[in-house]
């Protein structure tokens, strides 16, 4: 699986204006529903929050990778939303978050396998300083895609 195969401009937004983590997740989940990635917003959000309780999803450098393995996922997707300002988020570096990379995967064994592949794929890219800098400065969905595929 390549990053270019999984990125969808319909679930990338560089102009999110959320004040809280909850507001950001609500917007992202709505976008996933509107683009047929999930069948139930409330159930998917519940699964995301269950995972959030297990540990920090803020990986540092103003980036969070919340995720939900859920039975309401109809197709695997990665939503990428960039918030206009830093929002409070539990993070390993004690900073808030501006870039949210949310994985939507099913809760089956195949979903677990896809989940691990996506985490590995994106973790490698998000460990690269130039990718992070480009994401933080991205103004369009095309800029976001270019950040990951450079």
SULCOR-V93083 format. One record per pair of residues at least 24 apart in sequence whose ideal C-beta (glycine too) atoms are under 7 Angstrom apart, sorted by the first residue. I is the first residue (numbers start at 1). GAP is how many residues later the second one is. Records with the same first field share a line. If there is no record, write none. Layout:
I: GAP  GAP
This chain:
1: 116  120
3: 118  122  145  146
4: 145
6: 72
7: 71  138  141
8: 69
9: 132
10: 25
11: 24  26  66  68
12: 68  129  132
13: 68
14: 68  124  125  126  127  129  130
15: 69
16: 65  66  67  68
17: 67
18: 65  69
19: 68
20: 67  68
21: 66  67  68
24: 57  59  63  76
25: 41
27: 54
28: 51  53  72  74
31: 48
32: 45  47  72
36: 38
37: 36  37  38  40  67
38: 34  35  36  66
39: 33  35
40: 32
43: 27  29
44: 24  26  28
56: 34  35  36
58: 31  32  33  34  39
59: 33  67
60: 31  32  33
61: 71
62: 24  33  34  35  36  37  74
63: 34  36  38  63  69
64: 25  27  33  36
65: 36  38  57
66: 34  36
67: 35  36  48
68: 36
69: 36  37  38  42  43  46
70: 37
71: 36
73: 31  32  33  38
76: 28  29  38
77: 27
78: 25  40
79: 25
80: 64
82: 53  56
98: 38
99: 36  37
